[in-house]
Amino acid sequence: MTAGYLTHPAHGGHPFAAVLATVILATVAGANYGYVRGRRGLGTALRLLEDRHPGTLDRVGTRPRTATFAAQCTGCLRTLFPRVAAGARVPYRRFAVTNLAAACTWGAGLLLAGHLAGTALDRVRTVSSLVGLPLLLAALAGCVLCRCLRRRRSQRVSNRPL
C-alpha cells in the first residue's frame, strides 16, 4: 500500500506499472522461496500446526487453488502458506500459477488502494488491517462449525441401533 502511496502525484509520482511489476515480482519470488524451503522439510511451526490440527495438510491438498488464493490475501498466511502448500505436496506448477494470479490481484488491489488514498494512507491502512482479522476469524469459525457438525454426525451414526 505504501508503494501505491508513492505513485500518487503528490508523493513522487513513480510510474504505476513499474511499481506494480516490482510488487508482483517480489511477492511471487518470496512465495516461491517459501515453497522451496517447505519442500526441504517442515519447520517447527508447521510441525506444531500439524500436531495440534491433524489433517491440515490434507485439507490444503484437496483445494490448493482456493487455499493459495485466500492465503495470499491474508497477512500472516501469505508468509506461512507456501511452506504449508509444499508440505501438503501441492504440485509446484499448480501452486506457482495460482500464486501468480493471486499476487497480481492482491498487488494491484493494494497498490491501487494506496494510490487512491493519496494523503489518507494512514486511515486506509487502519481499515484494511481491520478487515483481515474478521475474515480470518470467520474462516476459523467456519472450520470449527464444520468440525462440530462432523463430530455430531459421527456420534449419531455410532449411536444407531444395529
C-alpha positions as CSV (number, residue, x, y, z in Angstrom):
1,M,0.0,0.0,0.0
2,T,2.9,2.3,0.7
3,A,4.2,1.7,-2.8
4,G,0.9,2.8,-4.2
5,Y,1.1,5.9,-2.0
6,L,4.4,6.7,-3.7
7,T,2.7,6.5,-7.1
8,H,0.4,9.4,-6.2
9,P,1.5,12.6,-7.9
10,A,1.6,14.4,-4.5
11,H,4.2,12.0,-3.3
12,G,6.7,11.5,-6.1
13,G,4.5,10.1,-8.9
14,H,6.6,7.0,-9.5
15,P,5.3,5.0,-12.6
16,F,2.4,2.8,-11.5
17,A,3.2,0.0,-13.9
18,A,6.9,-0.2,-12.8
19,V,5.9,-0.3,-9.1
20,L,3.2,-2.8,-9.8
21,A,5.6,-5.1,-11.6
22,T,8.1,-4.8,-8.7
23,V,5.4,-5.6,-6.1
24,I,4.2,-8.7,-8.0
25,L,7.7,-9.9,-8.7
26,A,8.7,-9.6,-5.0
27,T,5.5,-11.3,-3.9
28,V,5.9,-14.2,-6.3
29,A,9.7,-14.6,-5.5
30,G,9.0,-14.7,-1.8
31,A,6.3,-17.2,-2.1
32,N,8.3,-19.5,-4.4
33,Y,11.3,-19.3,-2.0
34,G,8.9,-20.3,0.9
35,Y,7.7,-23.2,-1.2
36,V,11.2,-24.4,-2.0
37,R,12.0,-24.2,1.7
38,G,8.9,-26.2,2.6
39,R,9.9,-28.9,0.2
40,R,13.1,-29.4,2.2
41,G,11.1,-30.2,5.3
42,L,8.5,-28.7,7.6
43,G,9.8,-26.3,10.2
44,T,8.9,-26.4,13.8
45,A,5.9,-24.1,13.5
46,L,4.4,-26.3,10.7
47,R,5.0,-29.5,12.7
48,L,3.3,-27.9,15.6
49,L,0.4,-26.9,13.4
50,E,0.0,-30.4,12.1
51,D,0.3,-31.9,15.6
52,R,-2.4,-29.6,17.0
53,H,-4.6,-29.7,14.0
54,P,-4.2,-33.1,12.3
55,G,-5.3,-33.2,8.7
56,T,-4.4,-29.5,7.9
57,L,-2.0,-30.5,5.2
58,D,-4.6,-33.0,3.8
59,R,-7.2,-30.2,3.6
60,V,-4.8,-27.9,1.8
61,G,-4.0,-30.6,-0.6
62,T,-7.7,-31.1,-1.5
63,R,-8.3,-27.5,-2.5
64,P,-4.9,-26.0,-3.3
65,R,-6.1,-23.2,-5.6
66,T,-8.6,-21.8,-3.2
67,A,-6.3,-22.1,-0.3
68,T,-3.4,-20.4,-2.2
69,F,-5.5,-17.6,-3.4
70,A,-7.1,-17.0,0.1
71,A,-3.8,-17.2,1.8
72,Q,-2.3,-14.5,-0.5
73,C,-4.9,-12.0,0.7
74,T,-4.2,-12.6,4.5
75,G,-1.1,-11.1,6.1
76,C,0.2,-13.9,8.3
77,L,-0.9,-16.7,5.9
78,R,0.8,-15.1,3.0
79,T,4.1,-15.8,4.8
80,L,3.4,-19.3,6.1
81,F,1.2,-20.8,3.4
82,P,3.9,-21.6,0.7
83,R,5.6,-23.9,3.2
84,V,2.2,-25.5,4.1
85,A,1.5,-26.0,0.4
86,A,4.8,-27.7,-0.1
87,G,4.2,-29.9,2.9
88,A,0.8,-30.8,1.6
89,R,2.5,-31.9,-1.7
90,V,0.7,-29.4,-3.8
91,P,2.3,-29.7,-7.3
92,Y,4.7,-26.8,-7.9
93,R,3.1,-25.8,-11.2
94,R,-0.4,-25.6,-9.7
95,F,1.0,-23.5,-6.7
96,A,3.0,-21.2,-8.9
97,V,0.3,-20.4,-11.4
98,T,-2.3,-19.8,-8.7
99,N,0.1,-17.8,-6.6
100,L,0.9,-15.6,-9.6
101,A,-2.8,-14.9,-10.2
102,A,-3.3,-14.1,-6.5
103,A,-0.2,-11.9,-6.3
104,C,-1.4,-9.9,-9.3
105,T,-4.8,-9.5,-7.8
106,W,-3.5,-8.7,-4.3
107,G,-0.7,-6.5,-5.5
108,A,-2.8,-4.4,-7.9
109,G,-5.6,-4.0,-5.3
110,L,-3.3,-2.8,-2.5
111,L,-1.3,-0.6,-4.9
112,L,-4.5,0.9,-6.3
113,A,-5.8,1.5,-2.7
114,G,-2.5,3.2,-1.7
115,H,-2.6,5.4,-4.9
116,L,-6.2,6.4,-4.4
117,A,-5.6,7.0,-0.7
118,G,-3.1,9.7,-1.5
119,T,-2.7,11.7,1.7
120,A,-5.2,9.5,3.7
121,L,-2.8,6.5,3.7
122,D,-2.9,6.0,7.5
123,R,-6.7,5.8,7.5
124,V,-6.8,3.3,4.7
125,R,-4.0,1.2,6.3
126,T,-6.0,1.0,9.5
127,V,-9.2,0.0,7.8
128,S,-7.5,-2.6,5.6
129,S,-5.8,-4.2,8.6
130,L,-9.1,-4.3,10.5
131,V,-10.8,-6.2,7.6
132,G,-8.3,-9.0,7.5
133,L,-8.8,-10.1,11.1
134,P,-12.6,-10.5,10.9
135,L,-12.2,-12.5,7.6
136,L,-9.7,-14.8,9.3
137,L,-12.0,-15.2,12.4
138,A,-14.9,-16.0,10.1
139,A,-12.9,-18.7,8.3
140,L,-11.9,-20.2,11.7
141,A,-15.5,-20.1,12.9
142,G,-16.5,-22.0,9.7
143,C,-13.8,-24.6,10.4
144,V,-15.0,-25.1,14.0
145,L,-18.6,-25.3,12.9
146,C,-17.8,-28.0,10.2
147,R,-15.8,-29.9,12.8
148,C,-18.7,-29.8,15.3
149,L,-21.2,-30.9,12.7
150,R,-19.0,-33.8,11.6
151,R,-18.5,-34.9,15.2
152,R,-22.2,-34.7,15.9
153,R,-23.0,-36.7,12.7
154,S,-20.4,-39.4,13.6
155,Q,-22.0,-39.6,17.1
156,R,-25.4,-40.1,15.6
157,V,-24.1,-42.9,13.3
158,S,-22.3,-44.7,16.2
159,N,-25.4,-44.4,18.5
160,R,-27.8,-46.0,16.0
161,P,-29.1,-49.5,17.0
162,L,-27.9,-52.3,14.8
